Amino acid sequence: MALHALRALTTTIAVAQLSGITAYSTSWLVSREITPAELQPSYDFVIIGGGQSGLVIANRLTEDPTKTVLVVEYGIVDRNPAQLQPDSPFGTGWLSFLYNITSVVMPTFGNRTSAVLAAATAGGVNGMMLDRAAPLDYDAWALFSRSDWSFSGLLPYFRKSTQLTPPDPELVKEFNITYDLNAYGRNSPIQLSYAKYEWPGTKIHYKAMLEAGVKPNKEQGLAAYGIVWFPSALDPVTVTRSYAVNRYYDPVSSRSNLHLLTYSRVNEIIFDKRKHAVGITIQPRDTTTILNVAAKKEIILTAGAIHTPQILQRSGVGAATLLKTANIPVVVDLPGVGSNYQDHSSITAGNTFATDVIPNPSSLVNNETFIAWADELWAANRTGPRSIGVGMAGAWLPLRDVSPTEYKKLAAALQAQDPAAYLPSIYTPEQVLGFKLQRDTIIASYLSDKAGQIELPFGGTAQYWMSLQHPLSRGTVTINTTHTYSEPIVDFRTFSNPIDPLVLAKSIQFMRRWTETPSYQTFTPTEIMPGAALQTDEDLVAWIRTAGGATVAHNCCTAALSPRSLGGVVNADLLVHGVTGLSIGDASVMPMVPATHTCATVYAIAEKAADLIKARHHIQTRSTQDY
């Protein structure tokens, strides 16, 4: 999700929830791909969740025509063409395809709640910003598993899933846009491209970043730190959203060995006496009917970081104390399920401009002549300002750029913390050990100039979203023990670790240095958020706790790739600890949230998950070198 779209979005969600508006508009409801009556008694593979990762895995497994696959999706397939447009992240149409979940009240978040942004539609919902994290982030994952989960191990799957079309040569020349096609695949499903237009103010922002001491990198897909250009998931020909439905599902939907059942909830995973996953129970929505489907080879859980742990817990896999409270028989005591919850917290800060460059993003709102020109270009050939989605320039700032004089002090302060001091009280000693290893990798990233700690996209505007890329606060996702089929209890625990808001405070101080550069001063800026009166760390932290955001829709890490001895849920082959026949292939398995928008990373995880599944069931797969 684009950071600068979220402020208006979360307000809209809050109003909708307060007004009692229910999720799931049916105005674009299409017929189920199969009906419940058409379900087979059994399939080779059953995939729970037809979001982003579930459809990727289904595509790859059904490449073998002798293997049958069922995908069960809670939502529907959204065929509304408006949701494919570049500006769709800034609209409200997709709000009807979110679960209606609100977090608990968080004392460290100014006693506020937050909307939980989780998609309830096939293919998922995202802002089309398809960037990656720095190699150091993925290399840290390998510390919790094995070397093939490092950046070099994941890069073939980034390539297998995404293909880049270079930007317009005139834009390359005018804005010095840089890229490297070697970071991407050939003949890969997800199409990436750049906007057909860029705001003149972006050049000023970029030059000001250089003057503030931030170094550029040629290709964010290989080195996502410093100043970078990033692509969007937009087809370069149609300039419409390229995503799991139209690139992974639609081209293979006619396969007779692939069934997609939508508008249905998976209630539980069924285990036999050997703790082997043998099937699932399904409840078509708006009915009381319960259906059973068997899995002959494996069940793959891809319900997302909010509902993957909930389904595990309802099925008897989770913390024994929680399950017993809910009167759920314990299949395996696995406390990591629903723990380690992470997202990117954020703030909005910025200025007004007395001498703004024309045109600028506001011109698409208040300049009728410019609007007419933009609409004419868009109608004629889908170019011009209407082709801009979430932008294509930004900075992923190393901590030494954010706070040159204090980054070592921040690392030392983190090192001095008791690892358990700010964790949820339910954490076991094993989970504390796992967090200690996470903390140590974050300390190393604090000291590195090759890891972004703050994301700051820019594109000609006066105000900016800045998000914390390596949060230390850890949240929880747990079943409602009195109503296990209601939505789970979500606690982001935002800013529970005091270093998190402090790093965001340092990002405001960086923004001020950026705005003081000669190039930026050509805008004649005046700070309006948080306001020049707030200068000390203490004042800024207090403001951040009451004004910051808990989520940018990057829910992850609730079924972490890690050994049981470190509080993990899945092993390096993505198989769930303590049971057999069950794997996970979505954002839940990330040990730590990467410094990026998570969409591209989820595609890579799903592609890798498909290869792991094929390997253990002796199914032939194409080499990643083919992409």
C-alpha positions in Angstrom: 0.0 0.0 0.0 1.4 3.4 -0.9 2.1 5.3 2.2 0.8 8.6 1.0 -2.6 7.1 0.2 -3.2 5.8 3.7 -4.2 8.9 5.7 -7.4 9.5 3.9 -8.0 5.8 3.6 -7.8 4.9 7.3 -10.2 7.9 8.0 -12.6 6.5 5.5 -12.4 3.0 7.0 -13.0 4.4 10.5 -16.1 6.3 9.3 -17.4 3.2 7.6 -16.9 1.1 10.6 -18.5 3.6 12.9 -21.5 3.9 10.5 -22.0 0.1 10.7 -21.2 -0.4 7.0 -20.5 -4.1 6.4 -17.7 -5.3 4.3 -18.2 -7.1 0.9 -20.3 -5.1 -1.5 -21.9 -7.5 -3.9 -22.3 -5.0 -6.7 -19.4 -6.7 -8.6 -20.1 -10.2 -7.3 -19.6 -12.8 -10.0 -20.6 -16.4 -10.1 -18.5 -18.7 -8.1 -15.8 -20.4 -10.2 -17.3 -23.6 -8.9 -20.4 -24.0 -6.6 -20.3 -26.0 -3.3 -22.3 -28.7 -5.1 -19.5 -29.2 -7.6 -16.8 -29.8 -4.9 -15.0 -33.2 -5.3 -14.7 -35.4 -2.2 -10.9 -35.0 -2.3 -8.1 -33.3 -4.1 -4.4 -33.9 -4.2 -3.7 -30.4 -2.8 -6.1 -28.1 -0.9 -5.1 -24.4 -0.7 -6.8 -22.3 2.0 -6.9 -18.7 0.7 -7.1 -17.5 -2.9 -5.3 -14.2 -2.3 -2.0 -13.3 -3.8 0.1 -16.3 -2.8 -2.7 -18.9 -3.0 -3.3 -18.2 -6.7 0.4 -18.4 -7.5 0.8 -21.8 -5.8 -2.4 -23.1 -7.5 -1.0 -22.1 -10.9 2.3 -23.8 -10.4 0.8 -27.0 -8.9 -1.7 -27.5 -11.7 1.1 -27.3 -14.3 1.0 -31.1 -13.8 -2.4 -32.1 -15.3 -2.5 -35.3 -13.2 -2.6 -33.3 -9.9 -5.9 -31.8 -8.7 -6.0 -28.6 -6.7 -8.8 -26.9 -4.8 -8.5 -23.2 -3.7 -11.0 -22.0 -1.1 -11.3 -18.2 -0.9 -13.4 -16.3 1.6 -14.0 -13.4 -0.7 -15.0 -13.2 -4.4 -13.2 -12.5 -7.7 -13.5 -8.8 -8.1 -14.1 -8.0 -11.8 -14.7 -4.3 -11.4 -12.5 -2.6 -14.0 -12.1 0.5 -11.8 -9.9 -1.6 -9.4 -7.4 -2.1 -12.2 -6.7 1.6 -12.8 -3.4 3.4 -11.7 -5.4 5.7 -9.3 -7.4 2.9 -7.7 -5.3 2.9 -4.5 -6.5 6.4 -3.8 -10.2 5.6 -4.3 -12.5 3.8 -1.9 -14.0 1.1 -4.1 -11.8 -1.6 -2.8 -12.7 -0.9 0.8 -15.7 -3.2 0.4 -13.1 -6.0 -0.1 -11.5 -5.7 3.3 -12.3 -7.6 6.4 -14.1 -5.4 8.9 -11.5 -5.7 11.8 -10.4 -3.1 14.3 -7.5 -3.6 16.6 -7.7 -3.5 20.4 -7.0 -0.2 22.2 -3.3 0.3 22.4 -1.9 2.3 25.4 1.4 3.0 23.7 -0.5 4.3 20.7 -2.2 7.1 22.5 -5.0 4.8 23.7 -6.2 4.5 20.1 -7.3 1.6 17.9 -6.5 1.1 14.3 -8.2 -0.4 11.3 -6.7 -3.8 10.3 -6.1 -3.7 6.5 -6.6 -7.3 5.4 -8.0 -8.2 2.0 -11.1 -10.4 1.5 -10.9 -10.9 -2.2 -9.2 -13.2 -4.7 -5.8 -12.0 -5.6 -5.6 -9.6 -2.6 -5.5 -5.8 -2.5 -2.4 -3.7 -2.8 -1.2 -0.3 -3.9 0.8 -1.8 -6.9 4.1 -0.6 -5.5 6.3 -3.6 -6.4 9.6 -2.9 -4.7 12.0 -5.2 -2.8 14.0 -4.8 0.4 17.8 -4.6 0.6 19.7 -7.9 0.4 20.7 -7.6 4.1 17.0 -8.0 5.1 16.6 -11.3 3.3 20.1 -12.5 4.4 18.8 -12.1 7.9 16.0 -14.5 7.2 18.6 -17.2 6.4 19.8 -17.0 10.0 16.4 -18.4 11.0 16.4 -21.2 8.5 19.0 -22.0 5.8 21.0 -20.3 3.1 18.4 -20.6 0.3 16.2 -18.1 2.2 18.9 -15.4 1.7 18.7 -12.7 -1.0 20.7 -14.8 -3.4 18.3 -17.7 -2.8 15.2 -15.6 -3.3 16.4 -13.6 -6.2 15.5 -16.4 -8.8 11.9 -16.3 -7.4 11.8 -12.5 -7.6 12.8 -12.9 -11.3 10.4 -15.8 -11.9 7.4 -13.7 -10.7 8.1 -10.3 -12.1 9.2 -8.8 -15.5 10.1 -5.1 -16.0 9.5 -2.9 -19.1 11.9 0.0 -19.1 10.6 3.5 -18.7 10.1 6.0 -21.5 13.5 7.1 -22.9 12.5 10.8 -22.7 11.6 10.4 -19.0 14.9 8.5 -18.4 16.8 11.4 -19.9 14.8 14.2 -18.2 14.7 12.6 -14.7 17.8 10.4 -14.8 15.7 7.3 -14.1 17.9 4.3 -13.5 17.1 0.6 -13.5 18.7 -2.8 -14.2 16.8 -5.4 -16.2 19.0 -8.1 -14.7 17.0 -7.8 -11.5 13.9 -9.1 -13.3 12.8 -12.1 -15.2 11.8 -12.8 -18.8 8.3 -14.1 -19.6 7.3 -13.7 -16.0 3.7 -13.3 -15.0 3.6 -10.0 -13.1 4.2 -7.0 -15.4 6.1 -4.1 -13.9 6.5 -0.6 -15.5 7.0 3.0 -14.8 4.5 5.9 -15.1 4.3 7.7 -18.5 4.8 11.1 -16.8 6.5 12.5 -13.7 6.0 15.7 -11.8 8.6 18.4 -12.3 8.9 18.8 -8.5 10.3 15.3 -8.3 13.6 16.5 -9.8 13.9 19.1 -7.0 13.1 16.5 -4.3 15.7 14.2 -5.8 18.4 16.9 -5.9 17.6 18.0 -2.4 18.1 14.4 -1.2 21.5 14.4 -2.7 22.3 17.7 -1.0 21.1 16.1 2.3 23.8 13.4 1.9 21.7 10.5 0.7 23.4 8.4 -2.0 21.5 7.1 -5.1 21.4 3.5 -6.2 20.8 2.3 -9.8 18.3 -0.5 -9.1 16.1 -0.9 -6.0 15.5 -4.6 -6.9 19.2 -5.3 -6.2 20.1 -2.5 -3.7 17.1 -1.0 -2.0 18.7 1.7 0.1 19.4 5.3 -0.5 17.6 7.1 -3.3 15.9 4.8 -5.8 13.4 4.6 -8.6 10.8 1.8 -8.2 8.3 0.3 -10.6 4.6 -0.4 -10.2 2.6 -3.5 -11.0 1.1 -2.0 -14.1 0.9 -3.6 -17.5 2.9 -1.3 -19.8 0.5 -1.7 -22.7 -2.9 -1.4 -21.0 -1.6 0.6 -18.0 -3.8 -1.5 -15.7 -3.0 -3.5 -12.6 -1.1 -6.7 -13.1 -1.8 -9.1 -10.2 -2.4 -12.6 -9.2 -5.9 -12.9 -10.7 -5.2 -11.7 -14.2 -1.7 -13.0 -14.5 -1.7 -16.2 -12.5 -5.3 -17.4 -12.3 -7.1 -16.2 -15.4 -4.6 -17.7 -17.9 -5.1 -21.2 -16.4 -8.6 -21.0 -15.0 -9.8 -23.4 -17.7 -7.6 -26.2 -16.4 -9.8 -29.1 -15.5 -7.6 -30.0 -12.5 -8.0 -26.5 -10.9 -11.1 -25.6 -8.8 -11.6 -22.3 -7.2 -14.4 -22.0 -4.6 -15.2 -18.5 -3.5 -17.4 -16.8 -0.9 -16.7 -19.7 1.5 -14.9 -19.9 4.9 -12.6 -22.7 5.9 -13.5 -23.5 9.5 -10.8 -26.0 10.5 -8.1 -28.2 9.3 -8.7 -31.8 10.1 -5.9 -33.9 11.6 -5.9 -37.7 12.1 -4.5 -39.5 15.2 -0.9 -39.2 13.7 -1.3 -35.4 13.6 -1.4 -35.5 9.8 -3.5 -33.0 8.0 -6.1 -34.9 6.1 -8.8 -32.4 5.1 -10.7 -29.3 5.9 -14.2 -28.2 6.8 -15.8 -25.5 4.6 -18.8 -23.3 5.3 -20.2 -21.4 2.4 -20.9 -17.9 3.6 -24.5 -16.9 4.5 -25.3 -20.6 5.1 -25.1 -23.1 8.0 -23.9 -25.9 5.7 -20.7 -27.6 6.7 -18.7 -29.5 4.0 -15.7 -31.8 4.3 -13.0 -32.1 1.6 -10.0 -34.4 1.9 -6.5 -33.6 0.8 -4.6 -36.6 -0.5 -1.1 -35.0 -0.5 -0.9 -31.7 1.3 -2.9 -28.7 2.6 -1.3 -25.3 2.0 -2.4 -22.4 4.2 -2.3 -19.0 2.5 -5.0 -17.1 4.3 -2.8 -14.1 5.1 -1.0 -13.0 8.3 -4.3 -12.3 10.1 -6.3 -15.4 9.2 -3.6 -18.0 8.8 -2.9 -18.0 12.5 -6.6 -17.9 13.3 -7.3 -21.0 11.2 -4.3 -22.8 12.8 -5.6 -21.9 16.3 -9.2 -23.0 15.5 -7.7 -26.3 14.3 -5.8 -27.0 17.5 -2.4 -25.7 16.5 -1.2 -22.8 18.7 -0.4 -21.9 22.3 -2.0 -24.6 24.5 -3.1 -22.1 27.1 -5.1 -20.1 24.5 -6.6 -23.2 22.9 -7.7 -24.6 26.3 -9.3 -21.3 27.2 -11.3 -21.6 23.9 -12.1 -25.3 24.6 -10.3 -26.4 21.5 -8.5 -29.7 21.7 -4.7 -29.2 21.4 -3.1 -31.0 18.4 0.3 -29.3 19.0 1.4 -26.7 21.5 3.0 -24.1 19.1 3.1 -20.7 20.9 4.6 -18.9 17.9 1.3 -19.1 16.1 -0.2 -15.6 16.1 2.9 -14.1 17.8 5.6 -12.0 16.2 3.0 -9.9 14.4 4.7 -7.0 12.5 3.7 -4.1 10.2 5.3 -0.8 9.3 4.2 2.0 11.6 4.3 5.5 10.0 3.8 9.2 10.4 2.8 12.1 8.1 4.8 15.3 8.2 5.4 18.1 5.8 5.0 21.7 4.7 3.1 24.2 2.6 4.9 25.7 -0.4 4.8 29.4 -1.1 6.5 29.0 -4.5 5.4 25.6 -5.8 6.5 24.4 -9.2 3.7 24.2 -11.8 2.3 21.7 -12.6 2.2 19.7 -9.4 -0.1 16.9 -8.1 -2.6 19.6 -6.9 -3.0 20.7 -10.5 -5.0 17.5 -11.1 -7.5 18.8 -8.6 -7.6 22.6 -9.0 -6.4 23.5 -12.5 -9.2 23.0 -15.0 -6.9 23.5 -18.0 -4.4 21.0 -16.8 -7.1 18.5 -15.9 -8.5 18.8 -19.4 -5.1 18.2 -20.9 -4.4 15.2 -18.7 -7.8 13.7 -19.5 -7.2 14.1 -23.2 -3.8 12.3 -23.0 -5.3 9.5 -20.9 -8.2 9.0 -23.3 -6.0 9.1 -26.4 -3.2 6.8 -25.4 -3.2 6.2 -21.6 -0.2 8.4 -21.0 0.3 11.6 -19.0 -0.4 12.4 -15.4 -3.3 9.9 -15.1 -0.8 7.1 -15.6 0.9 7.9 -12.3 -0.2 5.5 -9.6 1.7 5.6 -6.3 4.8 7.3 -7.8 8.2 6.0 -8.7 10.8 7.8 -6.6 11.8 7.6 -3.0 14.4 7.1 -0.4 15.0 4.2 1.9 17.2 5.9 4.4 20.0 4.2 6.4 20.0 5.2 10.0 23.3 7.0 9.6 21.6 9.2 7.0 18.5 9.7 9.2 20.6 10.6 12.3 24.4 11.0 11.5 25.3 12.0 15.0 23.1 9.5 17.0 22.7 6.3 15.0 25.4 4.6 17.0 23.7 5.7 20.3 20.4 4.2 19.1 22.1 0.9 18.3 23.8 1.0 21.7 20.5 1.7 23.4 18.9 -1.2 21.7 21.8 -3.5 22.6 21.3 -2.5 26.3 17.7 -3.4 26.3 16.5 -6.6 28.1 15.2 -8.6 25.1 12.0 -9.5 27.0 11.3 -6.1 28.4 8.8 -4.9 25.8 7.5 -8.2 24.4 4.0 -9.5 24.9 3.7 -11.2 28.4 2.7 -14.5 26.7 6.1 -15.0 25.1 7.9 -18.2 26.1 11.7 -18.4 26.7 12.1 -19.8 23.2 10.2 -16.8 21.7 12.4 -14.4 23.6 15.5 -16.1 22.2 14.0 -15.8 18.7 13.4 -12.1 19.3 16.9 -11.6 20.6 18.3 -12.9 17.3 15.9 -10.6 15.5 17.1 -7.7 17.6 20.7 -8.5 16.9 20.1 -8.4 13.2 18.3 -5.0 13.5 21.3 -3.6 15.5 23.6 -4.7 12.6 21.2 -3.0 10.2 21.2 0.2 12.3 25.0 0.4 11.8 25.0 -0.5 8.1 24.8 2.0 5.3 23.2 -0.7 3.1 19.8 -1.1 4.9 17.0 1.4 4.9 15.4 2.2 8.3 12.9 4.9 7.1 10.9 4.9 3.8 10.3 8.3 2.4 8.6 8.3 -1.0 8.5 11.7 -2.9 7.0 13.0 -6.0 6.4 16.7 -6.1 4.2 17.0 -3.0 4.7 19.1 0.1 3.8 16.4 2.6 5.3 13.0 3.2 4.6 9.6 4.7 7.6 8.2 6.5 7.4 4.6 7.7 9.5 2.6 10.2 11.1 -0.2 8.2 12.5 -2.4 11.0 10.0 -2.2 13.9 11.0 -3.7 17.3 7.4 -3.8 18.7 5.8 -7.2 18.4 2.0 -7.7 18.2 -0.4 -10.7 18.5 -3.2 -12.2 16.5 -5.4 -14.6 18.5 -8.8 -16.2 18.2 -11.7 -14.8 20.1 -11.9 -17.5 22.8 -15.6 -17.0 23.3 -16.6 -16.7 19.6 -14.0 -18.6 17.7 -15.6 -18.0 14.3 -15.7 -14.3 14.7 -12.8 -12.2 13.6 -9.5 -12.6 15.6 -8.3 -10.3 18.3 -5.6 -8.1 16.7 -3.1 -6.1 18.8 -0.4 -4.3 16.8 1.2 -3.2 20.1 2.5 -0.2 18.0 5.3 1.7 19.7 5.4 -0.7 22.6 9.2 -0.7 22.2 10.2 3.0 22.9 13.0 2.9 20.3 10.4 2.7 17.5 8.8 6.1 18.0 12.3 7.6 18.7 13.6 6.5 15.3 10.5 8.1 13.7 11.3 11.3 15.6 14.7 11.2 14.1 13.1 10.9 10.7 11.2 14.2 11.3 14.5 15.8 12.1 15.9 14.4 8.8 13.0 15.8 6.9 13.8 19.2 8.3 17.4 19.0 7.2 16.2 17.9 3.8 13.8 20.9 3.5 16.7 23.2 4.5 18.8 22.2 1.5 19.3 24.9 -1.3 17.2 23.0 -3.8 14.3 22.3 -1.5 14.3 26.0 -0.4 13.2 26.9 -3.9 9.7 25.8 -2.8 9.8 28.3 0.1 8.4 25.7 2.5 6.7 26.3 5.9 6.4 23.3 8.1 2.8 22.5 9.2 3.2 19.0 10.6 4.2 18.4 13.3 5.0 22.1 13.5 8.2 23.9 14.3 7.3 24.2 18.0 8.1 20.5 18.5 11.8 20.2 18.6 12.9 17.8 21.3 12.9 14.0 21.0 10.4 13.9 23.9 8.0 16.3 22.2 8.2 14.5 18.9 7.7 11.1 20.4 4.7 12.3 22.3 3.2 13.7 19.1 4.0 10.5 17.2 2.2 8.3 19.8 -1.0 10.2 19.2 -0.7 11.0 15.5 1.2 8.1 14.0 -0.3 5.1 12.1 -0.1 1.5 13.1 -0.3 -0.1 9.7 0.4 0.4 6.0 -1.3 -3.0 5.2 2.0 -4.9 5.5 0.7 -7.5 8.0 3.2 -10.3 8.3 5.3 -12.7 10.4 2.6 -14.5 12.5 3.7 -18.0 11.5 7.4 -17.4 11.3 10.0 -19.3 9.4 12.2 -20.3 12.4 13.0 -23.4 14.5 10.7 -24.3 17.4 13.6 -23.6 19.7 13.4 -19.9 18.6 9.6 -19.8 18.7 9.0 -20.5 15.1 6.0 -22.1 13.3 7.4 -23.4 10.0 10.7 -25.0 9.0 12.9 -24.1 6.0 10.6 -26.2 3.8 7.6 -24.2 5.1 6.1 -27.2 6.8 4.4 -26.6 10.1 6.2 -27.8 13.2 4.7 -30.8 15.1 2.3 -32.0 12.3 2.6 -33.4 8.8 0.9 -32.7 5.6 0.5 -29.0 6.3 2.5 -26.0 5.0 2.2 -22.3 4.8 3.1 -20.1 1.9 2.1 -16.5 2.6 3.4 -13.4 4.4 2.9 -15.1 7.7 6.2 -17.0 7.3 8.4 -13.9 7.2 10.6 -13.9 10.3 10.9 -10.1 10.2 9.1 -7.6 8.0 11.4 -6.5 5.2 12.1 -2.8 4.5 9.8 -2.7 1.5 6.2 -2.9 0.4 5.6 -6.6 0.9 3.8 -7.5 -2.4 6.8 -8.4 -4.5 8.3 -10.4 -1.6 5.0 -12.4 -1.2 5.1 -13.3 -4.9 8.7 -14.6 -4.4 7.7 -16.6 -1.3 4.8 -18.2 -3.1 6.9 -19.1 -6.1 9.5 -20.7 -3.8 6.7 -22.4 -1.8 5.4 -24.0 -5.0 8.8 -25.4 -5.9 9.3 -26.8 -2.3 5.9 -28.5 -2.5 6.6 -29.9 -5.9 10.0 -31.2 -4.8 8.7 -33.2 -1.8 5.9 -34.7 -3.9 8.2 -35.5 -6.9 6.5 -33.2 -9.3 8.5 -31.8 -12.2 9.1 -28.1 -12.2 10.6 -25.6 -14.6 14.0 -24.2 -13.7 14.0 -20.7 -12.4 16.6 -20.0 -15.1 13.8 -20.2 -17.6 12.5 -16.8 -16.4 
